[in-house]
Amino acid sequence: MQAPSALRNRREAGELQVQWGEAWQVISHARLRGACPCSQCRAARLKGAISLVREDVRVVRIEAQGYGVQLVFSDGHERGIYPWEYLRELG
């Protein structure tokens, strides 16, 4: 999948805006944190563990990874790399 044409991290609003062509997708930081695709978070979800995510969690840094982005959160979590296709499915 092709990378989005733009990413906007709106910390104060707690949302990530992603532009796919002419359409904008808005995903809350809490939604992104709760859907972290790292192996540790995925394993917990598969075991039925429900991770409570605070609504005030924020994306503090975005690192490009070519096929997606690594998101660093205000709670210190930084293991998840969100492939473009997965990111698009979250919105």
C-alpha distance (Angstrom), angle and dihedral (degrees) to the residues before:
residue distance angle dihedral
M1 . . .
Q2 3.77 . .
A3 3.79 121.1 .
P4 3.80 118.1 -103.9
S5 3.77 117.3 -97.5
A6 3.83 92.4 -123.5
L7 3.82 142.6 9.4
R8 3.79 123.8 -161.7
N9 3.77 121.4 -172.8
R10 3.79 108.2 -156.3
R11 3.80 101.1 -170.3
E12 3.79 96.4 175.0
A13 3.81 90.6 54.0
G14 3.80 93.2 39.2
E15 3.77 95.1 -126.8
L16 3.77 142.1 114.8
Q17 3.79 116.5 -141.2
V18 3.80 116.4 -154.4
Q19 3.79 123.9 -171.1
W20 3.80 116.3 -148.4
G21 3.78 106.7 -177.7
E22 3.79 105.0 -53.4
A23 3.81 96.3 -21.8
W24 3.80 124.8 89.1
Q25 3.79 121.9 -146.2
V26 3.81 120.8 -160.6
I27 3.81 120.7 -157.2
S28 3.80 123.4 178.8
H29 3.78 118.1 -123.9
A30 3.82 89.2 -125.5
R31 3.83 90.4 55.0
L32 3.80 90.6 49.5
R33 3.80 92.4 49.3
G34 3.80 92.5 46.9
A35 3.81 91.2 50.8
C36 3.80 96.0 47.0
P37 3.81 108.2 157.5
C38 3.83 97.0 -152.0
S39 3.80 116.0 125.0
Q40 3.81 93.6 -111.2
C41 3.82 94.1 53.0
R42 3.83 93.2 41.9
A43 3.81 91.2 50.9
A44 3.81 90.7 51.0
R45 3.82 91.6 50.6
L46 3.83 91.4 48.2
K47 3.82 89.1 53.8
G48 3.80 89.0 53.0
A49 3.77 95.6 -108.5
I50 3.76 111.8 151.4
S51 3.76 112.3 -145.9
L52 3.77 112.1 -153.6
V53 3.77 111.1 -140.3
R54 3.76 120.1 -159.1
E55 3.79 114.0 -123.9
D56 3.81 89.7 -132.9
V57 3.83 94.2 60.7
R58 3.80 110.6 122.8
V59 3.78 137.7 -164.5
V60 3.80 102.8 -117.6
R61 3.80 98.8 177.5
I62 3.80 138.8 16.4
E63 3.80 119.7 -155.5
A64 3.81 118.8 -166.5
Q65 3.81 113.4 -129.2
G66 3.81 100.7 178.3
Y67 3.82 96.7 -117.0
G68 3.81 92.6 44.6
V69 3.80 142.9 -31.5
Q70 3.78 135.9 -74.4
L71 3.78 110.5 -137.0
V72 3.80 122.2 -152.1
F73 3.80 113.8 -157.2
S74 3.79 132.3 -153.6
D75 3.83 89.9 -116.7
G76 3.82 88.7 64.6
H77 3.81 97.1 -104.4
E78 3.80 111.5 138.1
R79 3.79 107.3 150.1
G80 3.79 100.8 98.5
I81 3.77 123.0 97.4
Y82 3.79 111.1 -167.7
P83 3.83 111.8 -151.5
W84 3.81 113.4 -144.4
E85 3.82 93.2 -110.6
Y86 3.82 92.6 50.8
L87 3.80 91.0 47.1
R88 3.78 90.5 52.6
E89 3.81 91.7 50.2
L90 3.81 91.5 54.5
G91 3.79 95.2 62.4
